[in-house]
Amino acid sequence: MFLLTREGGRKAVHVNVSDVRGMGDMRKPQLRVTVNSRCRRSCYYCRPSGEAVATESGTDLVPDHLITVAAAARGQGVEAIKLTGGDPALYEPLVDAVRRLRQEAGMREIEVISRHPRIGELAPALAEAGVTLFNVSLDTLSPQLHREICGVNDHAEVLAAINACVATGVPVKVNVVVMSGINSQEIDPLIEFCEEAGVHSVKLLDIIKDLNESSESFARRLEIKRHLQLPDLYVPLEELAGDLRVRAIDEEVLQQGGLGHPMTVFTMPSGTKVVIKDSNAGAWYGSVCRGCPLFPCHDALMALRLTADARLQFCLLREDVTVDLAPLLEKGDSEGLVAQLEAAFEMYAASYFRPGNATPQHLVEAGR
């Protein structure tokens, strides 16, 4: 890590560039687990199976399989896991699963990602079980717009859930998907709401423009209600960075696990951090991406995912490059499971960074 001083010496920008220089041992993917296959919402920018490639409705990950895969990943040096979906708040064994991930799999960081109000009800038990970060989605302060975006009329309940999560003392992150002409004018009010609520960080995400390339999507709702396509909603998030940069007291650029898009993190005077995740900042690609008709894509090799039906998923969009772990898990073939994970991690370690139009210049230079 080195220190870049902005003009006048007023503000320091901390930039982690070691991963861009090709230190393969630093490049470990996020481990993200879709514990179930449905969230009971239909957000414009998402799809029925959420983060996972198409998965049959009603599928829940077997808790023992979750712990087994997490423990094997821990053996590869992974210390953090993100539980997503679907929606973990609707996964009945969630609290026990979190406890087992800490005690049996040895996970030090456990993030639960939800946008269902039930996460607020579960928050105290999850905090006690060992959750280290709550991540709740909130795209608008308007109940009417909330209902339009996600198809569910529970805006007040989601706000209450955020407050309940904050009350546990566990850090809370709020995700905001920025959509042109829909909520792009609300970003400052959303940040202010989060600051007042005591939220630790706000993450601004761009639209996944190529999500329609997968086999399922809720984008048809957008076409019907707004006569728009997903790419029409895209906002270059660097456009939002200027005002934040002026107001922030600190700025840094980071990558999770050395992979994924470089993200700019602004620390506001309130202490709340605002994270900008823009796919145009560049991404990592590997051998699984060779010959892909979707290259370059939005997500690239950001994470290693485990789906609710126990497939290893490398790509957000392609089902043909998943690896079915269910037979190995059902047979208790620990050697076969470890071999599959080792091969997966080797592929991530050998990945390369492809700069984008909004890649910070110091990262471009570090990669040369």
ABEGO torsion letter per residue (X at the ends): XBBBBBBGGABBBBBBAAAAAGBAAABBBBBBBBABABAGBBBAABBAAEABBBBBBGBBBBAAAAAAAAAAAAAAGBABBBBBOEBAAABAAAAAAAAAAAAAAGBABBBBBBABAAAAAAAAAAAAAGBABBBBBBABABAAAAAAAAGBBAAAAAAAAAAAAAAAGBBBBBBBBBBBGAAAAAAAAAAAAAAAAGBABBBBBBBBAAAAABABBAAAAAAAAAGBBAAAABBBAAAAAAAAAAABABBBBBBBGGBEBBBBBBBBAAGBBBBBBBAAAEBBBBAAABGBAAOBBAAEBABBBBBAAGBBBABAABAAABBBAAAAAAAGBAAAAAAAAAAAAAAAAABBBBBBAABBAAAAAAAX
